Amino acid sequence: QSPQFSIFSANSNIVNPAFSGWKSNNYVALQVRDQWSGYTTSNDGSGRLGTTWIAGSFSITPQAGIGIQFYSDKTPSGVSQQSFQLQGAYHLSKGNGLWSFGLSAGLQTKSFDGRVFRVRDPNDPLANLLSGSPVSQTLPDFGLGAVYSTDNWQVGITADHLSSPNFEFNGGTASMPLERVFALHGSGEIPLSDYFDVLPYALVRYYSGQLVPEGGARVYYNKLIYAGGAYRNGDAAMGLLGVSILQNKLDIGYSMDITTSNALNKKPLSHEIFLRFRIPERS
C-alpha cells in the first residue's frame, strides 16, 4: 500500500506535506530501505525488497513552501510501485504557535513484470490472462495534511490516497485498489542539560481497517549526534543512529530493524540509510 520508513522522525516530508518549506528550511534528501535483508522467496529466488525515496523541500516565502518527492518500491515477485508527488504548504503564525496546511498531488504507478504466476488451480483464467504479459497503470493521487507546532512540540494529521485509485489490469479482469491512509503524528524536544536533549515521537497510521502505532525517542548530544530506539507494533524493534557534519549542512542517519512478528517467514534484520543536505540560506 504505502512504504514505511524507520527514520521518518528525521525526515518529516515523508509523513506530512504540510512540512514543505517548514520554518524556511531548504534541503534535498535520499533515503534507501532494505527490507528483510537477504530475503529469498520459496520460488522466485532472491531479490531486493525495499524502497528508494528522493525528495526536496524549499521555502518560497516565510508563509509558503513547496516540496517534491519520488519513491520506488519493488518486491522479488515482480510487483512494483512508484510515486511522484508535488507538495505545497501554507504556514500561518498565530499566538505562540505555527499552523501549517499542506497538499500533495501527483501520480501513482503499479506494475507487474509479467512473470508466470504460481497458482493452486492451473486452470485459473485470471492467472492465465496475466501471466507472461507485463502490465502497468498510472493514476492520479492526492493527499492533505496539517501541523501545529510550538517551540518544543508539534502534532499533525494526514490523509493520503484521497482518491483511492483503483488499478485495473487486462480490461478490468484484475484490480488492485490503493486504500486511503490516515495518520496522526507528534514529537517533542525535552532539554536534559546544556549538551543533551531527548526527542520523543509517535506515529499512528490507520489503513485497511487496522491501526499501526509506533513510537520512540532520539537522544541528541550537542544537536550533532543522536542515538535512539523505537518500536512498530506488530512488526519490529528499531535502533537509530545519526550525525550532522559540514557545519550542520549534511545529516546522515542509519536504522536497523529487528523483526518481532512472524519472524520465521522473514529475515531478521532490515536496514535503512538517510542522507539530507541542507541548502544554506542566501546571506
N, C-alpha and C positions, 0 to 999 in steps of 0.2 A: 504494500500500500504506500507508505511513506518511509523513507530511510530514517534510521536513528543514528545519533552520534553521542558518544560519551562526553566529549569536550564541548557540548553545546553551551555550557555556562560561560565559556570564554569566547564564544562566537555567536553573539546574540541574534544576528540576522537570520540564522538558521531557524530560530524559534518564532520570530515575530517581525513582519515588515515594518512595524512602527519604529524599529531601531535604525532605519535607514537615515544616515547623516546625523545620528544621535549625538547630541552635545558637541556638534561641529567636528566630529571625528571623521577622517578620511583614511580608508585603507583598502588593500586588496588582500585576499586570503585564499589559501589552498588547504583542503582537509581530505585525507585519504584514510579509509577504514578497511581493514582486512578482517572480515567476519569469519570466526572459527578457522583460524589459520591452519592450513594443511588439510582442510576438509576434502573428503573424497566420497562421492556417491557410490551406491552399490553397483550401478550400471553405467553411469555417464563418465566415471573416472574423476580425476582431479580437475580443478578449475577454480579460479579466484571467485570468492563470494564476498562482495563488498561494494563500497560506494566511493566515488571521487566527486568532490564538491569544490567549485571555484566561485568566488564572489567578490564584489566590490561594494563599498558604501561611501557615499560622498555627500558632504554638506553643500547645499546651494546658497542658502541664507541661514541665519540663526533659527528661522522658523520652518525651513523646508529642507528635505534631504531626498536623495534617490539611491536606489540600490539595484544591483544586477546579480543574478546567480544562475549557475548551471550545475546540474548534477547528473551523473550516470551511475546506474545501479544494475549489476548483472549477476546471474547465477550460473552454475555449471550446467544446468539443464537446458540452456539456450534461450531463456526468457530474459529480456532486458527492459529497463525503464529509463527514460531520460526526461529532464525537465529544464526549460529555460524560462526565467521569470524576470520581469522588470518590477521594481518596487518603488513606491513613493510614500513619503511621510510628511505630516504637518505637526510641528511642535509648538505648544502653547504654554507659556509660563503663567501660572495662576497661584497667587499666595506664595507659600513656601515650597510648592511642588511644580513639577513639569508634566504636562499631559502630552502624549504623542499618539497620533492616529495614522495607521498605515494601510496601504492597499497593494496587493500583488496581482499581476496579470501576466499570463504567458501561455506556453504550450507544453503539453504533456504527451510523451510518446511511449507506447508499449509495442514490443515486437517479439517475434519468435523466429529463431533461425532456420526452422524447417526440418530439424532432425526428426527421426521417426519416434512416435510416442510409444511408451510401454503401456499396454492395456491388459486388463483382465479378460475382456471379451475381444477376440481377434476380429470379430465382425462389427465392431463398434463403428457406425457410419461417420460419426463426427471425427474420430481419430483418423479414419481413412481419408477424409476430406482435407485435413490439415497437415498430415504427415508428409514430409518431403517438399513442402511449399513454404518458403519464408513469407511471413506476413508482418505488417507493420501498420500502425494507425496513429495519427496525431490529432489531438483535440485541444480546445482552449480550456484554461484552468484559472481559477481566481481564488483569492484569499483576502481576509481582513484581519486587522489586529489593533489593539490599543494598549498603551502602557501609562502608568502613573508612577512617578518617582520623586523622592526627596534626596537629600544629600547622602543618606546612608541606607536606603532601601528602595525597592521597586517591586511592582506587581503588574502583571499583564494578562491579557486573554487573546486568543486567536481562534479563527475559524478557517480551515483550509479545505480546498477542493469544493468550494461552494456550489459549483455547477454539477458536481458529482458526475464527471464524464464517464460514459459507458462505452468501452471499447468493444466494437463488434467486428468479427473476422469472418471471411468467407460468406459474405452476404447475410450475416446475422445468424449463421448456424452456431457460432460460438460467441460468448460475450464475457467481458472482464470489467466489472464496474470498479471505479475508484471512489471509495466511500469518503464522506466528509469526516474530517478530523478536527476535534475541538480540544483546546489546551488551555490550562491555567498555569502560570509560572510566576515565581517570585525569587528574590535574592536580597541579601543584605550585606553590610560591612560592619564588623564589630572590631574596634581597635583594642588590642591587648596590651600594647606598650608602644614606645616610640618606634620600634622596629617591626613588630609583629601585628598582623591583622588576620582575622578569620572571616571568610566569605561563605556563609551557608546559602544553599539554593535548593529549589524544588521545582518539579515539573509533573503535572498530571495530564495525561492525554486520554481522550475518550474516542474510540472508533470501533466499529463492528460490534457494538454492544458491550464493550469491555473498557474498564478503567485501568490504565497502566501508570501507576505512580513511580517516581524515582526522586531521589534527593541525595545530597552530600554536602561537602564543605571543602574549601581550599584554604590552607594556611599560608599567608604570604610573609616573606622576610624582606623588609625594606622596599616593598612593592616591586621587587625584581625577580624573586624566585618563589615558587609555590610547590607545595605537595598536598595531596588530599586524597579523599576516598568517597565513594558513592555506592548506591545500591539501586538497581532497577528491579522492581517486584516481578517475580516470575521469570527472571532472565539471568542477571549476572551481578556480581560484585566488581567494583572498579577501583583501580589505583591511578592517580593522576600526578603528573609532574610537569613543570613549566618554568621558563626563564625568559626574561626580556633582556636583549642585548642591543648594541649600537645606539646607546643613549635612548633606550625605550622605543626605538623605531621598529625593531623586529622581535615579535613574540613567537616562541617555539613551545609547543605543547605535545605531550605524549600520554596516552592512556593504555592500560592493559585490563581487559575484562576477563574475569574468571567465571565460566559458565556454572550456574547454580540450578538450572531447571532442565530436565530431560537430557542430562549430561551424556548418557550412553548413546544418544543419537547425534551428538555434535562433537566437535573438537573442543578441548577445554579452554583455549585462550583466543581472544580477539585483540587486535592491535589497532591503534589509531594515532595518526600524526597530524599536527595542526601547525600551519605557518601563517603569520599575518604581518604584513609590512604596513606600518603607519606612514602615510604621506604627510610630511611636515607642512604646517601652515605657512603661507607666504608672510614674510616679515614686512 
